[in-house]
Amino acid sequence: MGLELTKDQYQTLLELVFLGNWMIHTVPAPEAEPKYSELEELLFQKAPEHHLPHLVQGPGNPSDLFLDKVFPLIDRYDDQSFWERLVELLAQRDLAQKYSASAWSALSEEERFEKLEQLKDKYFRIFDQNGLNALTLAGPINR
């Protein structure tokens, strides 16, 4: 099978494959398949053929120039994911403390969604203003 790509499209494909493979392998899992890494390596090996030798360092490895382009994307994603997940968990915790299981079930799906979103908005405002300084841990932190 053939696939015709411009130089820019090939670079974009490399970036997407690298980012996808990074996500898959960030948290090692026993079921992680090598097919993703193998495809990434193949695409980097073929980068010079697509007039992109500056993106490769050694056989099948990304160059520092390439990494300098994609790591800011990873950092931005990680930062956004962190805050979204933290806010979601805090809002769920607060709602679980406020409502019994039966009281929560008695609410309509729309009401549950609205209450969750209100709390999330509250937390986002707090964290936007204060960052992690808004958090205080309760309980022992030394073991």
Phi and psi in degrees as a GROMACS rama.xvg file:
@    title "Ramachandran Plot"
@    xaxis  label "Phi"
@    yaxis  label "Psi"
@TYPE xy
-111.476  150.911  GLY-2
-140.197  117.595  LEU-3
-92.9503  121.055  GLU-4
-130.662  145.826  LEU-5
-73.4681  169.707  THR-6
-58.6163  -45.0908  LYS-7
-64.7052  -40.3889  ASP-8
-65.1929  -38.3183  GLN-9
-65.1816  -42.0387  TYR-10
-63.6394  -41.8988  GLN-11
-62.4296  -41.5609  THR-12
-61.5715  -43.5817  LEU-13
-58.1825  -44.9444  LEU-14
-62.1042  -45.1885  GLU-15
-64.323  -42.6088  LEU-16
-66.4499  -43.0802  VAL-17
-60.2032  -47.6954  PHE-18
-63.1918  -41.3053  LEU-19
-64.525  -43.5834  GLY-20
-66.0483  -38.469  ASN-21
-59.2388  -46.9829  TRP-22
-61.8042  -44.9392  MET-23
-63.7617  -37.278  ILE-24
-101.525  4.42384  HIS-25
-62.5083  -43.5698  THR-26
-110.248  104.998  VAL-27
-57.6237  135.815  PRO-28
-133.772  142.724  ALA-29
-61.5665  -26.6479  PRO-30
-89.8547  2.89709  GLU-31
-60.3078  123.37  ALA-32
-87.8994  140.095  GLU-33
-71.4571  -10.3578  PRO-34
-59.3288  -31.4373  LYS-35
-69.8796  -46.5684  TYR-36
-65.5564  -36.771  SER-37
-64.468  -41.6996  GLU-38
-66.3471  -43.0134  LEU-39
-58.5736  -47.2847  GLU-40
-61.5009  -41.9158  GLU-41
-61.1027  -44.9916  LEU-42
-64.5136  -38.6226  LEU-43
-68.577  -35.6831  PHE-44
-62.1733  -35.3256  GLN-45
-88.9228  -4.64044  LYS-46
-56.2616  -42.6854  ALA-47
-60.6688  -32.8297  PRO-48
-65.5132  -22.0522  GLU-49
-103.403  23.4256  HIS-50
63.73  36.8933  HIS-51
-130.256  45.5936  LEU-52
-64.507  -23.9707  PRO-53
-68.7525  -11.6816  HIS-54
-92.0989  -3.16736  LEU-55
-118.648  139.235  VAL-56
-130.61  108.552  GLN-57
75.8675  177.898  GLY-58
-72.4164  110.215  PRO-59
77.5762  14.6964  GLY-60
-114.966  144.821  ASN-61
-70.1278  147.142  PRO-62
-81.8598  166.97  SER-63
-61.7232  -36.3677  ASP-64
-60.2462  -44.001  LEU-65
-63.6124  -47.4532  PHE-66
-62.6826  -36.0669  LEU-67
-63.1301  -24.0121  ASP-68
-84.5274  -38.5596  LYS-69
-89.8145  -27.742  VAL-70
-63.8705  -35.6972  PHE-71
-60.9673  -32.2433  PRO-72
-67.0698  -41.354  LEU-73
-65.034  -44.5147  ILE-74
-61.0014  -42.6298  ASP-75
-64.3107  -43.0383  ARG-76
-63.2167  -47.5064  TYR-77
-59.9563  -43.1142  ASP-78
-62.34  -48.2842  ASP-79
-64.824  -42.3396  GLN-80
-62.7687  -41.1383  SER-81
-57.4075  -52.8177  PHE-82
-65.8986  -40.1571  TRP-83
-64.191  -42.6922  GLU-84
-69.2927  -42.313  ARG-85
-60.053  -47.4897  LEU-86
-62.7712  -43.0145  VAL-87
-60.0931  -47.0527  GLU-88
-66.3021  -40.7377  LEU-89
-64.959  -42.2377  LEU-90
-65.2994  -42.0222  ALA-91
-63.4469  -41.1163  GLN-92
-60.3341  -47.4176  ARG-93
-62.2687  -40.7209  ASP-94
-68.4019  -37.15  LEU-95
-66.0959  -31.9047  ALA-96
-76.2653  -30.4698  GLN-97
-83.2925  -35.5502  LYS-98
-116.381  137.671  TYR-99
-71.7597  164.475  SER-100
-59.1678  -39.7763  ALA-101
-71.1223  -38.3443  SER-102
-66.3103  -38.9628  ALA-103
-66.1133  -42.1457  TRP-104
-65.5987  -29.0471  SER-105
-71.3848  -20.6049  ALA-106
-75.6409  149.009  LEU-107
-71.4007  161.885  SER-108
-58.4676  -39.433  GLU-109
-63.4714  -41.7679  GLU-110
-65.2036  -42.5249  GLU-111
-61.9355  -44.3412  ARG-112
-61.6739  -44.2343  PHE-113
-63.0627  -43.2755  GLU-114
-65.5875  -40.5349  LYS-115
-63.8696  -45.4367  LEU-116
-65.6701  -36.7842  GLU-117
-61.9431  -43.667  GLN-118
-67.8111  -40.5168  LEU-119
-61.5915  -43.5833  LYS-120
-59.4539  -41.604  ASP-121
-60.6457  -47.733  LYS-122
-65.4393  -41.2561  TYR-123
-59.59  -41.6616  PHE-124
-62.4893  -44.137  ARG-125
-62.6639  -46.696  ILE-126
-71.7145  -31.7558  PHE-127
-60.9742  -37.2601  ASP-128
-81.7839  -34.9921  GLN-129
-121.523  -10.8164  ASN-130
58.5558  -147.32  GLY-131
-69.5352  -14.7367  LEU-132
-62.9267  -15.9217  ASN-133
-74.2538  -12.9041  ALA-134
-99.5115  141.985  LEU-135
-132.476  131.487  THR-136
-89.5352  137.456  LEU-137
-104.142  143.728  ALA-138
97.8959  173.031  GLY-139
-69.211  138.246  PRO-140
-112.091  -9.80584  ILE-141
-101.878  138.692  ASN-142
